[in-house]
Amino acid sequence: MKFHTKLYKVGYPLYGAKFVCDDQFVVTGGGGEGNNGVDNKLTVLKVGSSEGNGLRVDEVCDATLPANDDSPTALDAVGDTILIGCNENSAKVKSGAGNSHVRKFRYDGKSLKFESAADIDKSTNPEDYTKVIRLSKDGSEAAIASSKNPPSMAIIDPRNYSVKYEIETGRDVKDLHFSPNGKLIGYITESSLEIISTVTGSCVVRKTDFDRKIILSKMKFLDDNNVLIAATWASSKGILLTKISIKSGKTTVFWSRQISSKFKGITAMDVNDQMNLVMLATNDNSVLLVKLRNLSVGKTFTQVHGFAITRVIFSPDSRYAVSISAAETVHVIEIPSDFADSRSLSESTTQWLMNTIMVLFLAFVLNSMYKEDMHKNVLNYFRSVKSIDSSSILSMEDMEQVTLVGTISTSVRSTTQRFESSKSVSSTSVVARTNVSEKERSQQDPVKKSPEQHQQNQQ
């Protein structure tokens, strides 16, 4: 199965990315405060096919942020709304004059336009920054995780930046996501999972009894009731995927499996909209495409970037898989349409062997039956069953027999033995009925006397 790939150099370190349609995605990053010559920017890129059946990446538009501000650290987008996390310059933050670290842009398909910004954290420490930004599917809510101490997460209305709830998480938030229906927000620390209601702001389910030998890294809702978590071993190589049900206010582990023993850490994860592929970025700058159907690594792209991978994203139609890096590069993979459901060589070989074994076993059974004349026994058995079924048609039917002495009613039983018994009973009934008939006739018609007896009586 052939994959087409393209490596594209943007020109500045990248820290956030999101598809805005099937073939366009926005990236953000920059050199940060004091890094002269490397801008802080947002850029919209378009991916498509080029001549020779390859891939091409083109720049659609960009927007440059103030040069003295910090570099953007997080991004999410829904529809035409783009939110980024980006601190203002450190002098302003320290002065207490505010830090508009959440900024909103609009994309109309041709250009990016800055719309507004707000200070959610109210921090005067320039080291505090926005770690994660997530928008709900309909764009009506946003969740923002901060690095400040104590660690916290805020749920806001992105239209006016009003804070609905602020939650102290206790430990650094590794990742967070909204459920598809937007009623829940889930986040993980390195050792716990917590699900919060976006309606009440209270915790609805929590899991803290994970194996102490693993470190939770990334998470995403598979649907409204199930969460996928990616984790690694704390002291050895290995990547694990775990599916957890949160239905009915309790957590249930559906499955947990190690999918690779070659990598030490995970830097990014995404699940496609069809929920059949998972993309993972590893600590050695490789990208894994994992099939959820059987939890197998379908394809590994080794060391596609020269520096840390900061984000991986699927296109809405699952045609493209994109990874971005602090090495200023974008790597695009075009995924074959049948890849998620395809079988590997080992799977195909195993299936062929199983089918062959089943055919040989069936042939052996049929041959043994033929040698032992079992087919004749089976045929005779079904014939006997058919014969019994045919005789049963007479079961419980009433029969009438007309004789010289009257009508006799008999009941025929459903088996031959009972039928013979019934005939005997009927014969007895005939004799009894005959005797009764003769007696009745003698009473009704007296016996005629001889002439001699008649004369004697007259005398």
Beta strands, then each sheet from edge to edge (+ up, - down):
strand 1: 4-9
strand 2: 14-21
strand 3: 24-29
strand 4: 41-50
strand 5: 54-64
strand 6: 74-78
strand 7: 81-85
strand 8: 102-107
strand 9: 112-118
strand 10: 130-135
strand 11: 142-146
strand 12: 152-157
strand 13: 162-168
strand 14: 175-178
strand 15: 184-188
strand 16: 193-197
strand 17: 203-207
strand 18: 214-221
strand 19: 226-233
strand 20: 239-245
strand 21: 252-260
strand 22: 266-271
strand 23: 277-282
strand 24: 287-291
strand 25: 296-301
strand 26: 309-314
strand 27: 320-325
strand 28: 329-334
strand 29: 398-403
strand 30: 406-411
sheet 1: 1+ 28- 27+ 26-
sheet 2: 2+ 3- 4+ 5-
sheet 3: 6+ 7- 8+ 9-
sheet 4: 10+ 11- 12+ 13-
sheet 5: 14+ 15- 16+ 17-
sheet 6: 18+ 19- 20+ 21-
sheet 7: 22+ 23- 24+ 25-
sheet 8: 29+ 30-
end
